[in-house]
Amino acid sequence: MVNVQSQRQQTREAGIDILKAICIMLVVVWHCQPFRGSMFPGDQALMQAARQVIHFFYFNISLLAVPSFIFVSLYLFIGKMSEFGDYWKKRFLRLVQIYVFWVGVQFIIYLLLGGGLPLPLKTIVRSGGPDLPVGALMPPVPSIFYFLFALIMCTVLAFLFLKLPEKLKLPVAVLIIAASVLYFLAAAAWTVSIDTRSMKNYYIYVPAAYLMYRYKERIIKFRWLFFICFVALIAVETTLGWRTPPYGRLSVFCGSLFLMSVFVSGWTKACRPVSLLSRYSLGIFALHGYFMIAVSALAYTLCGKKGVSSVAEGIVQFVAIFFLTCLCIWLMSKTSLQKYVS
């Protein structure tokens, strides 16, 4: 999601652009949820099937987006580090600038909405800013900028990993992946909660990105095996009734592996809308939540309704949120703030 300007100029991988475009749309759909199970009431088979499909999509497909973004970012970082040994300095500076800017925006909006002080230190650092209080309109809206903190930490870990002696990289990578896999399985089996903001969800993507870059041609041969594992693990989780955490799941890891394996393998062209979604994925990610609150508040003011109750309302609100987000990005891209949206 977050790429440095020079990276965008020097390296345009069509498959990566397509994957980023898919992932940013999954993020927006997950947060806006234009389709909800409550829109399909009743006990008829068709209504029940619709609710199950919606639940499956939100819980098993859309939640692939954030881990895949981290996966992509680490993959590109490792590739750049192999070409330019001092690239990490530019990358870290860029990530920190983006983090400070958007967390600052989050705090300003929090205060404008009447949020109180002081706040716990973890709110400032790990959580990416405070949850936004929106009164009776909806529950407090959590900051999404924990993603930036997780990305910074993963990038630091990737940098340290690359400093290991070459002969240690493979065994250390295998050890980290194996430990994370066991932890994910244990968490699912014993109903251990893993906070979406916890780094425990993301350690596994550091060695995975290294292996994907180092052994890409070998790994992409197993992409359909990753897909089969993804489907099979979802079936196991469902059958056994595991109350799995959102990101700390082996199925999510296999799904991200599948997506990466597919989109780093031979794509030569991405259409302009896809390229624009990829290029401005940072801005879409950062801004859509604010417009989601604004559109919901406007709908409540005009219609006296909290939330959406029909498919038509869900689609209209989604289109309005996405349009306003893109309009704001376009305006920011005309200023010195461009670097915070692309």
Residue frames relative to the residue before (quaternion, step in Angstrom):
aa qw qx qy qz dx dy dz
M 1.0000 0.0000 0.0000 0.0000 0.00 0.00 0.00
V 0.7764 0.2698 -0.1413 0.5518 3.55 0.86 -0.94
N 0.0758 0.8000 -0.5880 0.0924 3.60 -0.44 1.19
V 0.4813 -0.6571 0.4884 0.3130 3.57 -0.98 0.74
Q 0.6545 -0.5443 0.3582 0.3835 3.54 -1.22 0.61
S 0.6797 0.4867 -0.3107 0.4525 3.58 0.84 -0.88
Q 0.5963 0.5641 -0.3625 0.4413 3.54 1.12 -0.64
R 0.6603 0.5063 -0.3082 0.4611 3.55 0.96 -0.87
Q 0.6807 0.4974 -0.2941 0.4504 3.54 0.99 -0.80
Q 0.7568 0.4245 -0.2204 0.4455 3.57 0.91 -0.92
T 0.8100 0.1888 -0.0625 0.5517 3.57 1.01 -0.78
R 0.0759 0.7673 -0.6323 0.0754 3.55 -0.61 1.15
E 0.0344 -0.7850 0.6183 -0.0182 3.54 -0.31 1.25
A 0.4388 -0.7354 0.4476 0.2577 3.56 -0.50 1.22
G 0.6559 0.5219 -0.3203 0.4413 3.58 0.93 -0.85
I 0.6421 0.5122 -0.3138 0.4763 3.55 1.02 -0.81
D 0.6247 0.5309 -0.3365 0.4634 3.58 1.00 -0.79
I 0.6585 0.5074 -0.3115 0.4604 3.58 0.91 -0.90
L 0.6622 0.5072 -0.3070 0.4583 3.57 0.92 -0.91
K 0.6581 0.5006 -0.3142 0.4665 3.60 0.93 -0.84
A 0.6368 0.5224 -0.3303 0.4611 3.59 1.01 -0.78
I 0.6421 0.5105 -0.3194 0.4744 3.59 0.96 -0.84
C 0.6910 0.5021 -0.2854 0.4347 3.56 0.84 -0.99
I 0.6706 0.4846 -0.3312 0.4537 3.61 0.89 -0.77
M 0.6300 0.5076 -0.3428 0.4775 3.59 1.07 -0.60
L 0.6169 0.5316 -0.3451 0.4666 3.59 1.06 -0.68
V 0.6274 0.5338 -0.3343 0.4579 3.60 1.01 -0.80
V 0.6875 0.4805 -0.2905 0.4606 3.58 0.82 -0.99
V 0.6547 0.5043 -0.3160 0.4659 3.60 0.92 -0.86
W 0.6431 0.5299 -0.3277 0.4453 3.59 0.95 -0.84
H 0.7112 0.4491 -0.2714 0.4678 3.59 0.87 -0.88
C 0.7189 0.4345 -0.2550 0.4790 3.60 0.93 -0.83
Q 0.0677 -0.8432 0.5245 0.0966 3.58 1.13 -0.74
P 0.0263 -0.8365 0.5473 -0.0095 3.62 0.48 1.16
F 0.7333 0.2713 -0.1939 0.5925 3.58 1.23 -0.43
R 0.0032 -0.8089 0.5858 -0.0501 3.56 -0.81 1.03
G 0.6254 -0.5683 0.3836 0.3726 3.53 -1.14 0.61
S 0.6252 0.5646 -0.3378 0.4198 3.58 1.07 -0.71
M 0.5920 0.5719 -0.3669 0.4334 3.59 1.25 -0.30
F 0.7324 0.3460 -0.2032 0.5501 3.58 1.27 -0.22
P 0.0144 0.8419 -0.5382 0.0371 3.60 0.47 1.19
G 0.6062 0.5824 -0.4113 0.3523 3.53 -1.30 0.18
D 0.4648 -0.6929 0.4940 0.2446 3.52 -1.32 0.39
Q 0.3841 0.7221 -0.4960 0.2916 3.58 1.20 0.17
A 0.6351 -0.5664 0.3743 0.3684 3.55 -1.12 0.71
L 0.6561 0.5204 -0.3180 0.4446 3.58 0.97 -0.85
M 0.6628 0.4979 -0.3069 0.4675 3.59 0.95 -0.83
Q 0.6446 0.5145 -0.3179 0.4677 3.58 0.99 -0.81
A 0.6466 0.5166 -0.3129 0.4659 3.57 1.00 -0.85
A 0.6353 0.5297 -0.3283 0.4561 3.58 1.00 -0.81
R 0.6603 0.5025 -0.3115 0.4631 3.59 0.93 -0.85
Q 0.6553 0.5134 -0.3094 0.4596 3.58 1.01 -0.82
V 0.6395 0.5194 -0.3222 0.4663 3.58 1.01 -0.82
I 0.6511 0.5141 -0.3132 0.4622 3.58 0.95 -0.88
H 0.6603 0.4979 -0.3069 0.4711 3.57 0.90 -0.92
F 0.6449 0.5235 -0.3221 0.4543 3.59 0.92 -0.87
F 0.6666 0.5092 -0.3097 0.4478 3.57 0.88 -0.92
Y 0.7077 0.4677 -0.2804 0.4491 3.58 0.76 -1.00
F 0.7637 0.4077 -0.2193 0.4499 3.58 0.84 -0.92
N 0.7944 0.3200 -0.1629 0.4900 3.60 1.06 -0.60
I 0.7310 0.3848 -0.2368 0.5113 3.61 1.12 -0.48
S 0.7258 0.4439 -0.2766 0.4468 3.60 0.62 -1.06
L 0.6586 0.5242 -0.3186 0.4359 3.60 1.07 -0.62
L 0.4973 0.6215 -0.4446 0.4109 3.59 1.25 0.17
A 0.5430 0.6910 -0.3828 0.2849 3.57 1.17 -0.55
V 0.7130 0.4648 -0.2835 0.4418 3.61 0.65 -1.06
P 0.6708 0.4651 -0.3248 0.4776 3.66 0.80 -0.83
S 0.6468 0.5193 -0.3304 0.4504 3.60 1.01 -0.74
F 0.6087 0.5389 -0.3483 0.4667 3.59 1.07 -0.68
I 0.6569 0.4919 -0.3079 0.4813 3.58 0.94 -0.87
F 0.6178 0.5514 -0.3224 0.4586 3.56 1.00 -0.87
V 0.6738 0.4978 -0.2840 0.4664 3.58 0.85 -1.03
S 0.6755 0.5095 -0.3010 0.4399 3.56 0.83 -0.99
L 0.6726 0.4827 -0.2940 0.4776 3.60 0.94 -0.86
Y 0.6129 0.5491 -0.3378 0.4568 3.57 1.04 -0.77
L 0.6879 0.4640 -0.2797 0.4829 3.59 0.90 -0.92
F 0.6237 0.5461 -0.3314 0.4504 3.58 1.04 -0.80
I 0.6708 0.4875 -0.2980 0.4729 3.59 0.88 -0.93
G 0.6369 0.5259 -0.3292 0.4576 3.58 1.02 -0.74
K 0.6687 0.4884 -0.2962 0.4760 3.58 0.96 -0.85
M 0.6375 0.5323 -0.3295 0.4491 3.57 1.01 -0.78
S 0.6367 0.5254 -0.3333 0.4555 3.57 1.08 -0.64
E 0.6944 0.4472 -0.2649 0.4976 3.59 1.21 -0.50
F 0.8002 0.1159 -0.0140 0.5882 3.55 0.96 -0.95
G 0.3545 -0.7960 0.4538 0.1866 3.56 -0.26 1.26
D 0.7323 0.3971 -0.2380 0.4994 3.60 1.11 -0.57
Y 0.3234 0.7773 -0.4842 0.2384 3.59 1.28 0.27
W 0.5726 0.6305 -0.3774 0.3636 3.59 1.07 -0.69
K 0.6100 0.5657 -0.3644 0.4186 3.61 1.04 -0.69
K 0.6799 0.4786 -0.2822 0.4785 3.56 0.90 -0.94
R 0.6549 0.5306 -0.3070 0.4420 3.54 0.99 -0.86
F 0.6739 0.4912 -0.2988 0.4639 3.58 0.85 -0.95
L 0.6451 0.5207 -0.3215 0.4576 3.57 0.95 -0.87
R 0.6504 0.5225 -0.3045 0.4597 3.56 0.97 -0.88
L 0.6784 0.4941 -0.2928 0.4582 3.58 0.85 -0.95
V 0.6624 0.5005 -0.3108 0.4627 3.58 0.93 -0.87
Q 0.6285 0.5309 -0.3374 0.4575 3.61 0.98 -0.79
I 0.6670 0.4983 -0.2974 0.4672 3.56 0.90 -0.93
Y 0.6551 0.5234 -0.3102 0.4480 3.55 0.93 -0.92
V 0.6781 0.4897 -0.2958 0.4614 3.58 0.82 -0.99
F 0.6512 0.5280 -0.3257 0.4371 3.60 0.91 -0.86
W 0.7577 0.4078 -0.2371 0.4510 3.58 0.64 -1.09
V 0.6129 0.5065 -0.3616 0.4868 3.60 1.08 -0.55
G 0.6041 0.5426 -0.3466 0.4695 3.59 1.11 -0.64
V 0.6376 0.5114 -0.3187 0.4799 3.58 0.98 -0.84
Q 0.6355 0.5393 -0.3225 0.4486 3.58 0.97 -0.88
F 0.6699 0.4934 -0.2993 0.4671 3.59 0.94 -0.87
I 0.6342 0.5304 -0.3339 0.4526 3.59 0.96 -0.81
I 0.6784 0.4755 -0.2911 0.4785 3.58 0.88 -0.92
Y 0.6003 0.5638 -0.3432 0.4516 3.57 1.08 -0.74
L 0.6927 0.4637 -0.2752 0.4790 3.58 0.89 -0.92
L 0.6356 0.5297 -0.3272 0.4564 3.60 1.03 -0.76
L 0.6938 0.4554 -0.2673 0.4897 3.58 1.13 -0.65
G 0.6250 -0.5940 0.3202 0.3925 3.56 1.28 0.19
G 0.3368 0.7576 -0.4958 0.2584 3.57 1.18 0.40
G 0.3955 -0.7481 0.4924 0.2036 3.54 -1.09 0.75
L 0.2794 -0.7235 0.6090 0.1660 3.51 -1.39 0.28
P 0.5988 -0.1282 -0.7838 -0.1033 1.61 -2.35 0.93
L 0.3700 -0.7094 0.5563 0.2245 3.55 -1.35 0.17
P 0.5923 -0.5706 0.4187 0.3852 3.62 -1.12 0.53
L 0.6182 -0.5753 0.3874 0.3698 3.57 -1.11 0.70
K 0.6382 0.5423 -0.3454 0.4235 3.61 0.96 -0.80
T 0.5769 0.5766 -0.3778 0.4381 3.58 1.19 -0.48
I 0.6749 0.4924 -0.2892 0.4674 3.54 1.03 -0.77
V 0.7773 0.3623 -0.1743 0.4839 3.55 0.92 -0.89
R 0.8187 0.3058 -0.1780 0.4523 3.57 0.09 -1.27
S 0.7369 0.4591 -0.2443 0.4319 3.57 0.88 -0.92
G 0.4349 -0.7219 0.4511 0.2935 3.58 1.23 -0.17
G 0.7609 -0.3086 0.1818 0.5410 3.56 1.09 0.67
P 0.6329 -0.5732 0.3758 0.3602 3.58 -1.26 0.32
D 0.5626 -0.5375 0.4940 0.3880 3.52 -1.34 0.30
L 0.4160 -0.7252 0.4945 0.2376 3.57 -1.02 0.78
P 0.2972 -0.7536 0.5566 0.1841 3.60 -0.74 1.02
V 0.0415 -0.8240 0.5649 -0.0142 3.57 -0.63 1.10
G 0.5848 -0.6312 0.3583 0.3623 3.57 1.14 0.65
A 0.8095 -0.2573 0.2110 0.4838 3.53 -1.10 -0.82
L 0.4659 0.7127 -0.4321 0.2972 3.57 1.24 -0.23
M 0.7546 -0.1845 0.1728 0.6056 3.56 0.96 -0.93
P 0.6473 -0.4821 0.3756 0.4555 3.61 -1.21 0.16
P 0.6750 -0.4635 0.3520 0.4536 3.63 -1.20 0.34
V 0.3500 -0.7522 0.5281 0.1808 3.56 -0.92 0.96
P 0.3706 -0.7545 0.4910 0.2287 3.62 -0.48 1.14
S 0.5313 -0.6007 0.4887 0.3434 3.55 -1.18 0.58
I 0.3147 -0.7476 0.5548 0.1854 3.55 -1.02 0.81
F 0.5507 0.6576 -0.3834 0.3425 3.58 1.25 -0.11
Y 0.3419 0.6902 -0.5240 0.3634 3.53 1.26 0.40
F 0.5548 0.6169 -0.3771 0.4116 3.56 1.18 -0.61
L 0.6651 0.5049 -0.3100 0.4545 3.58 0.93 -0.86
F 0.6326 0.5129 -0.3305 0.4770 3.57 1.02 -0.76
A 0.6534 0.5053 -0.3112 0.4700 3.60 0.92 -0.89
L 0.6531 0.5127 -0.3159 0.4591 3.58 1.00 -0.80
I 0.6303 0.5196 -0.3337 0.4705 3.59 0.98 -0.79
M 0.6774 0.4922 -0.2949 0.4604 3.58 0.86 -0.96
C 0.6548 0.5024 -0.3145 0.4690 3.59 0.96 -0.81
T 0.6408 0.5191 -0.3228 0.4644 3.57 1.04 -0.75
V 0.6204 0.5207 -0.3336 0.4824 3.58 1.04 -0.76
L 0.6706 0.4935 -0.2975 0.4672 3.58 0.91 -0.91
A 0.6319 0.5213 -0.3320 0.4676 3.59 1.04 -0.74
F 0.6246 0.5326 -0.3295 0.4665 3.58 1.03 -0.80
L 0.6758 0.4783 -0.2892 0.4805 3.60 0.91 -0.91
F 0.6200 0.5470 -0.3383 0.4494 3.57 1.02 -0.77
L 0.6781 0.5009 -0.2915 0.4519 3.58 0.95 -0.89
K 0.6160 0.5450 -0.3401 0.4558 3.58 1.25 -0.33
L 0.4927 0.6538 -0.4368 0.3727 3.60 1.23 -0.15
P 0.5810 -0.5435 0.4543 0.4008 3.59 -1.17 0.45
E 0.6250 -0.5952 0.3545 0.3598 3.54 -0.98 0.85
K 0.6823 0.5075 -0.3016 0.4313 3.59 0.92 -0.84
L 0.6760 0.4879 -0.2969 0.4657 3.60 1.22 -0.36
K 0.5298 0.6820 -0.4046 0.3007 3.58 1.14 -0.52
L 0.6880 0.4863 -0.2988 0.4483 3.59 0.79 -0.93
P 0.6989 0.4465 -0.3099 0.4649 3.67 0.72 -0.87
V 0.6360 0.5110 -0.3381 0.4691 3.61 1.02 -0.71
A 0.6306 0.5321 -0.3301 0.4586 3.60 1.00 -0.81
V 0.6653 0.4965 -0.2977 0.4715 3.57 0.89 -0.93
L 0.6517 0.5270 -0.3148 0.4455 3.59 0.96 -0.86
I 0.6685 0.4931 -0.3042 0.4662 3.60 0.91 -0.90
I 0.6573 0.5022 -0.3121 0.4673 3.58 0.93 -0.87
A 0.6613 0.5065 -0.3116 0.4572 3.59 0.90 -0.89
A 0.6553 0.5101 -0.3143 0.4600 3.60 0.95 -0.86
S 0.6640 0.4966 -0.3051 0.4684 3.60 0.96 -0.84
V 0.6301 0.5336 -0.3322 0.4559 3.58 0.98 -0.84
L 0.6680 0.4924 -0.3008 0.4698 3.58 0.87 -0.91
Y 0.6503 0.5141 -0.3149 0.4622 3.56 0.99 -0.81
F 0.6377 0.5196 -0.3281 0.4644 3.60 0.96 -0.82
L 0.6691 0.4962 -0.3026 0.4633 3.59 0.91 -0.91
A 0.6600 0.4997 -0.3096 0.4678 3.58 0.95 -0.86
A 0.6378 0.5317 -0.3270 0.4511 3.59 0.98 -0.83
A 0.6702 0.4900 -0.2960 0.4724 3.57 1.00 -0.82
A 0.6961 0.4893 -0.2796 0.4448 3.57 0.86 -0.97
W 0.7829 0.3176 -0.1496 0.5136 3.60 1.01 -0.82
T 0.4442 -0.7286 0.4250 0.3022 3.56 1.33 0.34
V 0.2463 0.7493 -0.5602 0.2530 3.54 0.79 1.08
S 0.3390 -0.7564 0.5246 0.1945 3.58 -0.70 1.06
I 0.0841 -0.7653 0.6368 0.0416 3.56 -1.00 0.90
D 0.4068 -0.7245 0.5060 0.2316 3.55 -0.51 1.19
T 0.5345 -0.6386 0.4453 0.3290 3.59 -0.97 0.83
R 0.6833 0.4808 -0.2856 0.4694 3.60 1.18 -0.50
S 0.5173 0.6612 -0.4084 0.3583 3.58 1.26 -0.13
M 0.5039 -0.6567 0.4771 0.2952 3.56 -1.04 0.80
K 0.4976 0.6646 -0.4258 0.3598 3.61 1.21 -0.31
N 0.6083 0.5657 -0.3433 0.4383 3.57 1.20 -0.50
Y 0.8102 0.3875 -0.1055 0.4270 3.54 1.04 -0.88
Y 0.4360 0.7046 -0.4687 0.3063 3.62 1.20 -0.20
I 0.6424 0.5833 -0.3212 0.3793 3.55 0.94 -0.91
Y 0.6621 0.5415 -0.3149 0.4113 3.60 1.10 -0.61
V 0.5329 0.6122 -0.4174 0.4086 3.61 1.22 -0.25
P 0.7300 0.3712 -0.2633 0.5099 3.67 0.67 -0.92
A 0.5990 0.5672 -0.3700 0.4273 3.60 1.07 -0.63
A 0.6526 0.5044 -0.3148 0.4698 3.59 0.99 -0.82
Y 0.6254 0.5291 -0.3346 0.4659 3.58 1.02 -0.78
L 0.6855 0.4761 -0.2909 0.4678 3.58 0.82 -0.96
M 0.6298 0.5308 -0.3387 0.4549 3.59 1.02 -0.76
Y 0.6833 0.4619 -0.2922 0.4841 3.59 0.96 -0.78
R 0.7124 0.4842 -0.2589 0.4371 3.57 0.85 -1.01
Y 0.8103 0.1780 -0.0577 0.5554 3.58 0.97 -0.87
K 0.0901 0.8660 -0.4899 0.0443 3.57 1.11 0.70
E 0.7002 0.4888 -0.2958 0.4280 3.58 0.71 -1.02
R 0.6543 0.4940 -0.3149 0.4782 3.58 1.08 -0.63
I 0.6981 0.5009 -0.2849 0.4248 3.55 0.86 -0.98
I 0.6654 0.5182 -0.3334 0.4213 3.61 0.89 -0.83
K 0.5401 0.6086 -0.4062 0.4157 3.61 1.20 -0.26
F 0.7095 0.4408 -0.2473 0.4910 3.56 1.21 -0.48
R 0.3114 0.8022 -0.4800 0.1708 3.61 1.24 0.18
W 0.6887 0.4645 -0.3031 0.4670 3.60 0.95 -0.76
L 0.5682 0.5480 -0.3827 0.4800 3.56 1.21 -0.37
F 0.6244 0.5225 -0.3357 0.4738 3.59 1.03 -0.75
F 0.6429 0.5199 -0.3202 0.4624 3.58 1.02 -0.81
I 0.6497 0.5114 -0.3150 0.4659 3.56 0.94 -0.87
C 0.6459 0.5084 -0.3131 0.4757 3.58 1.01 -0.82
F 0.6115 0.5563 -0.3347 0.4523 3.57 1.03 -0.80
V 0.6969 0.4591 -0.2659 0.4826 3.57 0.81 -1.01
A 0.6689 0.5132 -0.3059 0.4424 3.57 0.89 -0.93
L 0.6701 0.4998 -0.3041 0.4569 3.58 0.94 -0.84
I 0.6076 0.5263 -0.3518 0.4797 3.58 1.08 -0.66
A 0.6419 0.5227 -0.3177 0.4624 3.57 0.99 -0.85
V 0.6525 0.5046 -0.3117 0.4717 3.58 0.98 -0.84
E 0.6524 0.5186 -0.3163 0.4532 3.58 0.89 -0.93
T 0.6794 0.4876 -0.2826 0.4699 3.57 0.98 -0.89
T 0.6778 0.5106 -0.2945 0.4394 3.57 0.87 -0.97
L 0.7382 0.4080 -0.2233 0.4887 3.56 0.94 -0.90
G 0.4296 -0.7319 0.4389 0.2951 3.56 1.30 -0.11
W 0.2623 0.7808 -0.5275 0.2083 3.58 1.10 0.62
R 0.2769 -0.7305 0.6022 0.1644 3.54 -0.96 0.92
T 0.0548 -0.8646 0.4992 -0.0148 3.51 0.36 1.30
P 0.5194 -0.6113 0.4870 0.3456 3.61 -1.17 0.55
P 0.6744 -0.5303 0.3200 0.4018 3.62 -1.14 0.48
Y 0.8315 0.2059 -0.0804 0.5096 3.60 0.68 -1.08
G 0.6685 0.5063 -0.3078 0.4495 3.60 1.07 -0.60
R 0.4344 0.6814 -0.4577 0.3708 3.54 0.73 1.12
L 0.5108 -0.6415 0.4770 0.3163 3.53 -1.03 0.76
S 0.6074 0.5541 -0.3590 0.4418 3.59 1.07 -0.64
V 0.6428 0.5126 -0.3233 0.4686 3.60 1.00 -0.78
F 0.6375 0.5180 -0.3298 0.4652 3.58 0.99 -0.79
C 0.6705 0.4845 -0.3022 0.4736 3.61 0.90 -0.88
G 0.6338 0.5259 -0.3302 0.4613 3.58 1.05 -0.72
S 0.6543 0.4965 -0.3072 0.4806 3.57 1.01 -0.80
L 0.6165 0.5343 -0.3359 0.4708 3.58 1.05 -0.75
F 0.6448 0.5223 -0.3182 0.4585 3.56 0.97 -0.86
L 0.6723 0.4963 -0.3036 0.4578 3.59 0.83 -0.96
M 0.6628 0.4942 -0.3114 0.4685 3.58 0.88 -0.89
S 0.6617 0.5186 -0.3117 0.4428 3.59 0.90 -0.90
V 0.6596 0.5036 -0.3047 0.4674 3.56 1.06 -0.73
F 0.8004 0.3729 -0.1718 0.4368 3.57 0.73 -1.07
V 0.6392 0.4512 -0.3756 0.4967 3.62 1.17 0.17
S 0.6453 0.5627 -0.2960 0.4235 3.57 1.27 0.03
G 0.8976 -0.1545 0.0445 0.4105 3.52 -0.06 1.33
W 0.4338 0.6718 -0.4980 0.3354 3.62 1.11 0.30
T 0.1977 -0.8321 0.5138 0.0665 3.57 -0.78 1.05
K 0.8150 0.1284 -0.0472 0.5631 3.59 1.15 -0.40
A 0.0864 -0.7550 0.6479 0.0533 3.52 -1.18 0.76
C 0.4828 -0.6760 0.4659 0.3047 3.59 -0.88 0.89
R 0.6976 -0.5119 0.3075 0.3959 3.57 -1.22 0.48
P 0.6503 0.5007 -0.3528 0.4493 3.68 0.81 -0.77
V 0.6422 0.5108 -0.3217 0.4724 3.58 1.00 -0.78
S 0.6531 0.5141 -0.3141 0.4588 3.59 0.93 -0.87
L 0.6563 0.5037 -0.3137 0.4660 3.59 1.02 -0.78
L 0.6250 0.5259 -0.3347 0.4699 3.58 1.02 -0.78
S 0.6617 0.4988 -0.2992 0.4731 3.55 0.99 -0.86
R 0.6724 0.5202 -0.2994 0.4331 3.56 0.84 -0.98
Y 0.7927 0.2825 -0.1340 0.5233 3.57 0.94 -0.91
S 0.2563 0.7962 -0.5122 0.1950 3.59 1.16 0.50
L 0.6033 0.5569 -0.3612 0.4421 3.60 1.06 -0.66
G 0.6858 0.4844 -0.2853 0.4622 3.57 0.87 -0.95
I 0.6361 0.5192 -0.3283 0.4669 3.58 0.98 -0.83
F 0.6474 0.5237 -0.3080 0.4602 3.55 0.96 -0.91
A 0.7273 0.4673 -0.2536 0.4340 3.57 0.78 -1.02
L 0.7881 0.3994 -0.1764 0.4338 3.58 0.89 -0.91
H 0.5888 0.6311 -0.3967 0.3126 3.60 0.97 -0.67
G 0.6165 0.5656 -0.3538 0.4182 3.60 1.07 -0.64
Y 0.6387 0.5220 -0.3266 0.4614 3.59 1.03 -0.76
F 0.6887 0.4546 -0.2874 0.4862 3.59 0.96 -0.80
M 0.5587 0.5745 -0.3919 0.4519 3.58 1.17 -0.43
I 0.6534 0.4918 -0.3021 0.4899 3.59 1.00 -0.86
A 0.6683 0.5166 -0.3039 0.4407 3.58 0.90 -0.95
V 0.6759 0.4829 -0.2970 0.4708 3.59 0.90 -0.91
S 0.6378 0.5180 -0.3285 0.4657 3.59 0.99 -0.77
A 0.6514 0.5083 -0.3116 0.4693 3.58 1.00 -0.82
L 0.6455 0.5147 -0.3187 0.4656 3.58 1.01 -0.81
A 0.6508 0.5100 -0.3148 0.4661 3.58 0.96 -0.87
Y 0.6457 0.5118 -0.3193 0.4681 3.57 1.03 -0.78
T 0.6568 0.5153 -0.3097 0.4552 3.58 0.98 -0.83
L 0.7339 0.4424 -0.2353 0.4586 3.56 0.88 -0.95
C 0.8194 0.2598 -0.0905 0.5029 3.55 0.94 -0.96
G 0.4024 -0.7346 0.4639 0.2886 3.56 1.25 -0.25
K 0.5733 0.5877 -0.3718 0.4331 3.59 1.21 0.48
K 0.2484 -0.7334 0.6136 0.1549 3.53 -1.05 0.84
G 0.8146 0.1648 -0.1508 0.5353 3.55 -0.78 1.03
V 0.4656 -0.6444 0.5222 0.3086 3.55 -1.33 -0.22
S 0.2227 -0.8087 0.5371 0.0892 3.55 -1.03 0.79
S 0.7688 0.2534 -0.1638 0.5639 3.58 1.26 -0.09
V 0.6518 -0.5146 0.3867 0.4010 3.53 -1.27 0.41
A 0.6401 0.5354 -0.3301 0.4412 3.60 0.94 -0.87
E 0.6640 0.4935 -0.3083 0.4696 3.59 0.90 -0.88
G 0.6433 0.5363 -0.3188 0.4438 3.56 0.99 -0.84
I 0.6690 0.4933 -0.2967 0.4702 3.56 0.96 -0.88
V 0.6498 0.5207 -0.3224 0.4502 3.59 0.92 -0.91
Q 0.6792 0.4772 -0.3011 0.4694 3.59 0.86 -0.89
F 0.6352 0.5284 -0.3355 0.4525 3.59 0.98 -0.78
V 0.6605 0.4981 -0.3067 0.4707 3.58 0.89 -0.91
A 0.6525 0.5144 -0.3198 0.4553 3.60 0.95 -0.85
I 0.6529 0.5124 -0.3100 0.4638 3.59 0.94 -0.89
F 0.6910 0.4787 -0.2877 0.4589 3.56 0.85 -0.95
F 0.6419 0.5232 -0.3259 0.4561 3.59 0.98 -0.81
L 0.6835 0.4800 -0.2927 0.4655 3.60 0.85 -0.94
T 0.6131 0.5422 -0.3415 0.4620 3.57 1.07 -0.71
C 0.6873 0.4770 -0.2806 0.4705 3.57 0.86 -0.97
L 0.6242 0.5358 -0.3375 0.4576 3.59 1.05 -0.73
C 0.6620 0.4974 -0.3052 0.4703 3.58 0.94 -0.88
I 0.6350 0.5218 -0.3248 0.4680 3.58 1.00 -0.79
W 0.6394 0.5261 -0.3251 0.4568 3.57 0.95 -0.86
L 0.6665 0.4902 -0.3042 0.4722 3.59 0.95 -0.85
M 0.6663 0.4958 -0.3054 0.4658 3.60 0.93 -0.84
S 0.6313 0.5559 -0.3332 0.4260 3.58 1.08 -0.71
K 0.6357 0.5214 -0.3206 0.4704 3.57 1.29 -0.29
T 0.7015 0.4241 -0.2422 0.5191 3.56 1.31 -0.06
S 0.7006 -0.4398 0.3471 0.4419 3.54 -1.33 -0.14
L 0.5677 0.5990 -0.3758 0.4215 3.59 1.28 -0.13
Q 0.3669 0.7645 -0.4725 0.2403 3.59 1.25 -0.01
K 0.6545 0.5509 -0.3203 0.4069 3.57 0.96 -0.83
Y 0.6664 0.4900 -0.3065 0.4710 3.60 1.25 -0.27
V 0.7232 0.3768 -0.2616 0.5163 3.59 1.24 0.09
S 0.7759 0.2684 -0.1661 0.5463 3.61 1.21 -0.14
